């Protein structure tokens, strides 16, 4: 019981020692010439002490996570670039193949037109 009382007293003493009090005295003169004095006491308890080590650790954690995210973005961009290059090459090869098919089809069509023209010419001669 004695220890509990001592602990409570120590905590109360610590709380009182951490409290900042400000006293403000104000004098107001009334219309009839009387003076009224008002005294106000404001007690402030300072905010808890900030642990800079925790803040620094949190900043480092955030920085490492941002760096990690940046690396992931860079890797994804590189992979996308490679995929787009491959797709571009595939499109180019496909276009070349389609171009060749069009040329072949045009040549076959022209040959049929020429053959038809020869037959027509022969028919007209008869």
C-alpha positions as CSV (number, residue, x, y, z in Angstrom):
1,X,0.0,0.0,0.0
2,X,2.9,2.3,0.9
3,X,4.4,1.7,-2.6
4,X,1.2,2.6,-4.3
5,X,0.8,5.8,-2.4
6,X,4.5,6.7,-3.2
7,X,4.0,5.9,-6.9
8,X,0.8,8.0,-7.1
9,X,2.6,10.9,-5.4
10,X,5.5,10.6,-7.8
11,X,3.2,10.6,-10.8
12,X,1.3,13.6,-9.4
13,X,4.6,15.4,-8.8
14,X,5.7,14.6,-12.3
15,X,2.4,15.9,-13.8
16,X,2.6,19.1,-11.8
17,X,6.2,19.7,-12.8
18,X,5.3,19.3,-16.4
19,X,2.4,21.7,-16.2
20,X,3.1,25.3,-17.3
21,X,0.9,28.0,-15.7
22,X,0.4,31.5,-16.9
23,X,-1.3,34.2,-14.8
24,X,-2.9,37.2,-16.5
25,X,-4.1,40.2,-14.6
26,X,-6.5,42.6,-16.3
27,X,-7.8,45.9,-14.9
28,X,-11.0,47.4,-16.4
29,X,-12.2,50.9,-15.5
30,X,-16.0,51.3,-15.3
31,X,-18.0,54.3,-16.5
32,X,-18.5,55.5,-12.9
33,X,-14.7,55.5,-12.4
34,X,-14.5,52.3,-10.4
35,X,-11.6,49.8,-11.3
36,X,-12.2,46.1,-11.5
37,X,-9.3,43.7,-11.5
38,X,-9.6,40.2,-13.0
39,X,-6.9,37.6,-12.6
40,X,-6.9,34.5,-14.9
41,X,-4.6,31.5,-14.5
42,X,-4.1,29.2,-17.6
43,X,-2.5,25.8,-17.1
44,X,-0.9,24.1,-20.1
45,X,0.4,20.6,-20.3
46,X,3.1,20.2,-22.9
47,X,2.6,17.7,-25.6
48,X,4.4,14.4,-25.1
49,X,8.0,14.2,-26.0
50,X,8.5,13.2,-29.7
51,X,10.7,10.2,-30.3
52,X,12.9,11.3,-33.2
53,X,14.3,7.8,-33.5
54,X,10.8,6.5,-34.4
55,X,10.3,9.3,-36.8
56,X,13.6,8.6,-38.5
57,X,12.8,4.9,-38.7
58,X,9.4,5.7,-40.2
59,X,11.0,8.0,-42.8
60,X,13.5,5.3,-43.7
61,X,10.7,2.8,-44.1
62,X,8.7,5.1,-46.3
63,X,11.8,5.9,-48.4
64,X,12.6,2.2,-48.9
65,X,9.0,1.4,-49.8
66,X,9.0,4.3,-52.3
67,X,12.3,3.1,-53.8
68,X,10.9,-0.5,-54.0
69,X,7.8,0.8,-55.8
70,X,10.0,2.9,-58.2
71,X,12.0,-0.2,-59.0
72,X,8.8,-2.2,-59.7
73,X,7.6,0.6,-62.0
74,X,10.9,0.7,-63.8
75,X,10.9,-3.0,-64.3
76,X,7.3,-3.0,-65.6
77,X,8.2,-0.1,-68.0
78,X,11.2,-2.0,-69.3
79,X,9.1,-5.2,-69.8
80,X,6.4,-3.2,-71.6
81,X,9.0,-1.6,-73.8
82,X,10.4,-5.0,-74.8
83,X,6.9,-6.3,-75.4
84,X,6.1,-3.3,-77.6
85,X,9.3,-3.8,-79.6
86,X,8.4,-7.5,-80.1
87,X,4.9,-6.6,-81.2
88,X,6.2,-3.9,-83.6
89,X,8.5,-6.5,-85.2
90,X,5.6,-8.9,-85.4
91,X,3.4,-6.3,-87.0
92,X,6.2,-5.3,-89.5
93,X,6.7,-9.0,-90.4
94,X,3.0,-9.5,-90.8
95,X,2.7,-6.3,-93.0
96,X,5.5,-7.5,-95.1
97,X,3.8,-10.9,-95.5
98,X,0.4,-9.3,-96.3
99,X,2.2,-7.0,-98.8
100,X,3.7,-10.1,-100.5
101,X,0.3,-11.8,-100.6
102,X,-1.3,-8.7,-102.1
103,X,1.4,-8.6,-104.8
104,X,0.9,-12.3,-105.5
105,X,-2.9,-11.8,-105.8
106,X,-2.4,-8.8,-108.0
107,X,-0.1,-10.7,-110.2
108,X,-2.5,-13.7,-110.5
109,X,-5.4,-11.3,-111.2
110,X,-3.3,-9.5,-113.9
111,X,-2.4,-12.9,-115.5
112,X,-6.1,-13.9,-115.6
113,X,-7.0,-10.5,-117.1
114,X,-4.3,-11.0,-119.8
115,X,-5.5,-14.5,-120.5
116,X,-9.1,-13.3,-120.7
117,X,-8.0,-10.5,-123.1
118,X,-6.2,-13.0,-125.3
119,X,-9.3,-15.2,-125.5
120,X,-11.4,-12.2,-126.3
121,X,-9.0,-11.1,-129.0
122,X,-9.0,-14.6,-130.5
123,X,-12.8,-14.7,-130.4
124,X,-13.0,-11.4,-132.1
125,X,-10.7,-12.5,-134.9
126,X,-13.0,-15.4,-135.7
